[in-house]
Amino acid sequence: MKNFYIGLDLGHREIKLSTLEETNSGDLVVYNSSIKNEAFYKSEIIDQNLFIATLENLFAPLLDTLQIKRIDKIILTLNLPNFQYAIQKGHIIFENNVKKEDVERVIRTAKNFVLYSNQEIILEEPLKFYIDGLQETRDPIGFYGKRLDAEVLFVLCNQAFVKKLREIFKSLNIEVLNLFPSTYVSAKYFLSKKDKEIGTCVFEVGHSTTFIGIFNEGRLYYVKSFDWGAKNIFEDLCIHLKVDMEEIEIIKEEIFKKEDQKSKKTSKKKSIGKFIEKKLKEYFEEMKLKEIMKDIKKQYKLPGGLVLFGSFLYNLRLENFLKNYFEMQVKFPKDELKLFDSEEDLLKFSASTGAALLLREKGNEESFWDKIKNIFTNFFGR
């Protein structure tokens, strides 16, 4: 029997849908599609009926083509400029050796210290554990001692917005299991294991939000988002060229068009490229990105460099500009899972595909614990 897992990335420009199929032989195949978003912006649902209709139009071809009867569960991703972040510590006393429930309990104690009025915690990332205040470990399960301390990173989102999203999907008979930051999910599955270990900065300029995350020792240690994105650049370009936004869309297609190595850039394309780099520098200086990155590099070194997610930076081929500006190596993620037909698809659908992979992972965890439960039930029920 085939299994399907659905992930949805709520981009401000486009909503991206990824359906992961696990075949009978265990192979993974992903089907991707997208639709223009005109129903919500940042953390505001502009038109709820339009949003529902947009989702229905996105889901319908999928259900028909893959002959899926219905979508029961889904994981959502999105990047918002008003995400809030907090690192808190907690501790508990335990008996004998640390168990899974002890880890869950110490994370809950750290959570109690998070001030989140009108906010909902959407991500809990345990950073460090300590046994008896001395031995540091990433996975404390099985360790003997008396006291367990934890340091946890929390990401929070506007509670009313999350509630509204859940209600909208519930009206479609779909349960939203989780909501995560898009770039976090992209990096979780498409940043190499080595890069996550040695210290790497993930960087994404989306339509309306810019996101920075630091991975170190396999965990997300630092996050920051900005209320700025590609939309601002193209509005500036619109004013600079004295054209309307419809004309800008045509220009975007032209400058995003992939060139072969022999073809030369036109003078117009070069001029637009220089203008965009100039505006990027102005915005980066306004956001103090260079200073932020310098402070980050003092703490984490970042030998893995800067890994770029999202289509904007890729389409404009801004690696050299960013390399010179931030004074560090710049690269794009690799499709180590061999799920995508092209690098463009990887960068566009990494978050939605990552959400589908995460849903599969959660399903496998539930199946494992169900099997354990059945074993004990059958054994003690004799």
N, C-alpha and C positions, 0 to 999 in steps of 0.2 A: 504494500500500500504506500502511495506517495504522500509525503507530508509537505505542507505549504506554510510559510511563515512570512508575515507581512510587516514591513517597516515603512514609516511615512515621515518625510522631512518637510516641515512646514516653513519653507523659504518665503521671504517677503516678496520675491519676484515670481518664483515658481514653487509649486508643491510637487515634491518628488516621491514617487511610489516605487518600492522594490518588493518583489515577490520572490522569495527563496524557495526553490523546490528541492527537496531531498528525495532522490530517486530510490528505487528498490535496492539498487546496488550500493547506496550510500553516497553517491556523487551529488555535488551541489551545483545547481543551475540557477542563475538570477535573471529575472525579467524586470526591466525598468521602463517607466513611463513618467511623464510630467505634464502639468497643466498650469496655465498662467493663473496667478493669484491676484484677485481684485477684491477679495472678501474680508481680509484682515490685514492690519499693519501694526507691527511691533506687538504690544500686548492689548490691542483693541480689536474686537470683532466689529467691523464696519457694517457688514450686512450678513446677518445670520442665515437667512434663507438662501442667499447667493452662495455662502460657504457650504451649506448642505448640498446644494445643487452641484457645486464644483466637485465635491467629494464623490457624489453619486456618478458624475460623468467620468471621473477618474477610475472608480472601482468597476463600473459596468463592463468595459472591454476585457478587463482582467478576469472577472468571473465567467464571462462568456467563453473567452479563448482557452482558459485552463480548466474550464468546467468545474470551478469551485462553487459549491452550493451557497456558502455564505462565509463572511469574515466574522469570526467570533472575538478574536483578541488582536491587539495591535500595540506596537510601541512607537511613540512619537518622538521626534527630535526637532529642536529649533534653537536659534541663537537670538537672545534678546539683550538690548543695551542695559536694561534695568535688572539683570540678574544680580543677586547679592551673594557675597561669599563670606565664610567664617571658618576659622580653624579653632577647635575647642578640644580640651582634654577631659578625660573622665577616668575613674578608677573604681574597681570593685574588689571585694575579698572573695576568694574561691577556695574550694576544698580539693585537696589532692592535685589532680592535673587539670589543665584548662580544657574545657569542652566547647563545642560549637555554641551552645546556649550562653556560655560565659562571655564569648566574643560579642554576641548580640547584645548582651546586657551591658557591657562596658561601653559599647557604641551608643546605647540609649542614654547612659549617664552623661556622656559628652554632649549628646543632643539636648539634654535638659538645660544646658548652659547657653544654648543659641537663642538670641533674642530675635524672634521672627513674627512680630505682629503683622497680620495681614499678608504673611508670606507662607509658602509651602516649600518644604525641603524636597528637592527633586533628585539630589545626588548626595550620597554619603560615601566618601572615599577614605578608608582607614589608611593613615600614613605610617604610623609606628606603633608598636606594642612594647611594653616593658614588663618583665617578670621581676617582682619584688624590687622594683625601682633600679635594677642593675643591668639585667640582660636584655638587650634590644633584639627584637625579632620582627619579621614581617608576618609570620604565621605562628601564633602562640599555641595553637591546639596541640595538646599532648605534653606541654611543659609542666613541670612540677613547681609548686611554690605556694604562696598565700595571697599575694596581691597582684592584680593585673591593671596596668595603666595603658591608656590609648590616646593617640592624637589623631583627630579626624577632620578632614576637610568637608565642609557642607556647602552646597550650592542651592540657593533659594530663588523662587519665582513668585510673582504676584498670585496670591491665592484665588482671588476672584476670577482671574483669567484662566487658571488651571481648571477651576470648577466649571467654568463656561465651556471649555474644550471638552471636558468629560461628558457634560450634558449633551452637547451636540453629537458626539459619537454614540452616546447611549440612545439618542433618537434614531440612530441608524442600526441599533442593536449590536453595537461594537463596544467591547470593554477596552478601555485604555489602561494597560497594565502599568506603564511607566512613561514619564516624560523626561528626556535628558537633553543637555546642551549638544547641538549638532556636532561641533568640532571635537568634543570629548569622545563621542561614539565613533566618529571617523577615525580618530587617532587610536582608539582602543583596538580596532581591527586592522587598520591599514598603516599604522606606524610600526616599523620592524621591532621585534623583541629587543634587539641590541640597542636601538635608538631610545626605547623606553627605559632601558637600564642605565645607560651612560650619561643621560642628561640631554634633552632635546626640547626646543621650543616649537610648538605648533602654532601656525599663524594663518588666519583666514580673514580676508576682506570680503564680506558678503554684500548683499544689495544695500542693507541699511545698518548693519552691525559689523564691527571688527572685533575679533576674538583672539586672545593670546592664552596659551596654556603651556605649562612646563611639566614635562614628564621626567621623572628621575627615580631610579631604583624600582621601575615597573609601575609607579603610581603617578597620578596627577597631583602635583604639589602646589601649583599656583595657577590661578585663573584671573583674567581681567577682560571685561568687554567694554566697548566704546560705542556711543551713539553716533556712528559715522560709518559710511560704506560707499560702495561703487556708485550708488545713486547720486551722491554729492558731486563726484567727479564728472559724471555725465551731465548734470545740471550746469556745472561750470563750463563744460565744453559747449553746451547749447548756447550759453551767453557769449562765449568767446567766438564761436563761428557765426553767431547771429542767425540761428536756424531754430525751428521748433523741435519738440521731442520726437515727433514722427520721423523727421529727417535724421535725428541722432540715432534712432533704431537702425536705419539703413546704413549709416556710417559705422555703427558697431559691428554689423555683419561684415562689412568690408575690412575693418581693421582686425577682426577676430579670425578672418579667413586664414586657414593654414597655408603657408607658402612652402614650396620645395626649396632646396638649398641653392639652386641656381637662380631663382627669381630674386629680383631686387625690389626693395621697398620704394614706393613712390614718394615724391617729395611731400605730398599731402599726408601720407601715412607717417612719415618721419616727423613732420611738424606736429601732428596730433600726439604722437608718442612722446615728444619732448614736452609738450604742454601737460600731458598727464603726469609725467615724472615730476615736473615743476610743482603741480598742484599736490601730488602725493607728499612731496617734501614739505610743503607748507602745512598740510594737515598733520603730518607726523610730528612736526615741530610744535604745532598747537597742542597736540595730545601728549607731548613730551615723551614720545615713544623711544627715542634714542637714550634718554636718561633712564627710563624704566628698564630698557634692555641692558644697560650698563650695570645697574643695580642687581638685576637678575643674574648676569654673568659672574658677578663677584661671589654670589652664593652657590650657584650651580655649575659654573664653568661652561656648560653646554657644548661638549665636544661633538655632539650629534648635529649641531648647527640649527638652522631654521628650516622647518619642513612646511611647505605651503599647501593648504587645502583650499578648495573652491575653484570655480572656473575663471573668475575675474583676473587674478594674478597670472594664471596659466595662459589664458588667451592673449594677454598683452605681453607675455614673455618678459617679465620684469625681474628675472633672477639676478642679472648683473647689477641693476639699479639697487635692489635690496641688499645684495652682497656688499656693495660699496658703502651703502648708507649705514647698515648695522655692523659692518666689519666682521662678518662671519660667513661661513659656508651656507649656501642656500640650495635646497633640492626639493623635489616632489616625492610623494609617497609611492611605494611600489605595490603592485597587485600580486602579492605572494600567494594569495589563495586562487589565483587564475580565474577570477569570476567575470572580468570585464573584457569587452572587445577592443577597447582603446583606453589610452591615458585620459582622454577627455571624459569618458564615461565614469572612470574611477573617481575623478575629481568632482564630477557633478552629482554622482549617486552614492558617494562613500558613506554619507550619514544615514540615508534611507536603507542601504544594504547592510550597514552595521547594525541598525535597529532590528532588521530581520534576523541577522545572525545572533543578536542578543536574545531575541524571542525564542529562537531555536535552542540556545544554551539554557534558558530558563525552563523550557519544556523538558529538556533532557534531565535537568536537576530534579524536577518534579517527578519524572518517571522513575529515577533512581530511588528517591525516598519513598515513593509508592511501593516499589518492589521490596525495599527493606521492611516497610510497615506490614506488607502482606506476609512476608516470611515470619515475622514475630507473631502476627495474628494467627497464622496457620499453626505455628509451633505451640503457642500457649493455649490455643483454642481446642487442642486435641482432648 
